[in-house]
Amino acid sequence: MKRILCFGDSNTWGFDPRFGTRQPESVRWTGRLQNAMPQIQVIPEGENGRTTLLDDLMGGCRNGKEALLPCLQKYCPVDWVLLMLGINDCKTRLGLSAKEIAEGVKVLAEMVQHSKCGPNGNAPKVLILCPPAMKYRENAGIPWDFNEHTNGVSRELEPELKKVAAQLQCEFLDLNLFVQPGAVDGIHLDAKGHATVAEAVEGKLLELL
């Protein structure tokens, strides 16, 4: 059975901005993907506030670089790693450009490629998922550390992440072609969005597997 590690942030964890809670497994895109593809094992590894490389003011476990290798070792052997990060790197207090954020994803992808956590001691393969660009509204009354500028940075991620995938010979899927964030905060997926992401990722994996 193929093992797929889904390494991401709150949209992989399943954060529901309506209540500040977690969406049920049956709603989350990773749970839907598992239900649609019983022939593989889907391993959800999302964390609220996770960045690519940086420590954030939210506290521990947010630095993707520090968390990735332990995850790989925990679930070894892993056939594929799906990386869906970058939105939290857009936060105003971090001040990163889309190119800098993509470089962070590149570091993570290279960590996977240099690991021996795949079958037979080889490296897992990598699929980079470009997260849907934000549509955060500052007047929404939800105090996230984003604004119209960071919305713009998130819109610039797709070409930069696509370059990284080409450089590293990784697979790439732009989720902007399929889904937008939910209307509550313009950041997090709603139930329909999770279903759409699951369907898009399933289609890509069927090509790859």
N, C-alpha and C positions, 0 to 999 in steps of 0.2 A: 504494500500500500504506500503510495506517495504521501509525503508529509510536507505541508505547506505552512510556513511560519509567516504570519501577518503582523508586521512590526510597524506600529503607527502611534497616533496620538488619540485625542478624545473621540474622533470620528471612527476609530477602530475600537476603542473602548466602549463606545455607544452612549456618550453623554446626551442627556435630554435636557435642553435649556428651559423647557417649560417648568420643570420641577426640580432641577438640579440633581437628578438621579440618573440611574443607568437604564437604558432601554433593555427590555427582556431579550434573552438570547435569540428568541424566535423572530425578533425585529431587526437585530443587528446584522449588518451585511455579512460578517463572518459566520454567524449562525445560519443565515439563509444560504450562504455558499456551501456550508457543510451539508445542509439538508438537500440541496440540489445536486451535490456531488458526493454521494456516500462512498464512492470508490477511492476517495482521498481522505487524509486526515487534516483538517484545518485547525491550526493552532493560533488562537487570537492572543496577541501580545500588544495591546494598546495601553496607553497611559495618558491621563489628562495632563495637558501642558507640556508634553514631551517635545523637545527641540532636537535638532540634529547633533550638535556638538557642545552646546553651551549650558552652563548651570543657570537656572532661572530663579527668580525670587520666590516662586511657589514652594520651593523646597526640594527634597531628595527625589531620586528616581526620574527626574525630568530630562537628564542628559542622555540622549540616545546612544552616544558613543560609549558611555559607561555601561549601559544596560544591554547592548546588543550581543557582545561576546558571551556573557553569562547565559543569555537566552539561547544562543546557538548551542552552547555546551549542554544546557539542560535538556534540550529536545533532540540532540544529535542521535541518529542521522537525519538531516533535513534535506529534502530534495530541492525546494524552492523557497526563497525569501522574498516576500512582497514588502517593499518599502513605500510607505505613504506618509511622508513627513514634509514639513516646510511651512505650514500655516503659523505655528507658534513662533517660528523664527522671524516672522513678519512683525512681531510686536514692536511698538514704538520705542520701548526702552532698550531694545537690542540694536536697533538702527542698521539692520543689514539690507543689502541690496539683493535682488533676485539671483544674481550671479553668485554672490557670497553664500546664499542659502543653498543653491545647487551644489556648490563646492562641498558643503557639509554633507549633503546626500551622497556625493561622490566618495567621501571618506568612508561612510558607512558601507556603501556597495563594495568598496575595495576591501574592507575588513571581512566581508562575507567571502569574497573571491579568494582571499589569502588564508581563509580558515580551512580546517580539515574536518568540518562538521557535516559534510555531505556523505552520501553512500560510499562505502569502501575507502573512507579517508580522503575523499576528494572534496572540493568546495561545492556548496549549494549554488544553484543558478539564481540569478537576481531578476526580478521584475520590478521596475520603478513605476509607481503609480503617481501621476500628477494630481494632487488634490484639487477639488473644485475651488475656483477663485472665490474669495470672500465678497459679500455684499453687506458688510456691517454698516449699520446706521447709528450714528452717534446719538440720535434722539430717541433711540429705542428703549432707553432706560435700563440697559444691561451694561454694567461697567467693566467691559473687557478692555484690554490695552491695545485697541486698534482704532483706526480712523480712515478717512478716505485715502490718505497716502498709502497706508498699509494695504488697503484694498487693491490699489494700483500695483504694489509690489507683488501681491499674490497673483495678479493677472499676468505678470511677467515671468512667472515660474515655468510655464510650459516650455517655451523654447530653450531655456537654460537647462532644464532637466532632460529634455530630449537630446541636447548636446552631450550631457554627461553619459546618458545611456549609449549613445553612439561611440563615445570615446572608450567606454569600458566593455562594449559589445554585450550590453545588458538588453533585456526586453523592456519595452516602454508602453504605457497605456495612459492616455490623457483622459481623465474622468470628466473634464469640462465638456467633452463631446456628448456626454450622456446625462449629466446631472448638475444641479445647482444646490447650494446650501439652503436649508429651510428658512422660512420667513421670520421665525421668532427672533433670531439674532443674526442671521446672514452668515453664520459660520458653521453651525452644526447641521448634520443631515437629519431630516425628519424621517418618519417611517417609510414614506414613499421613496425618499432618497436612498435609504439603506437598501431597499429592494432593487432599485435601479443599479446601484453600485455592484451588488451581488450578481446581477444578471450580466453586467459588463465584464466583470472579472471572470465569471464562469465562461463566457464566450472566449476570452483571451486564453484561459487555461486549457480549454478544449483544443485550441490551436497548438499550444505548446506541449501538451502531454500526449 
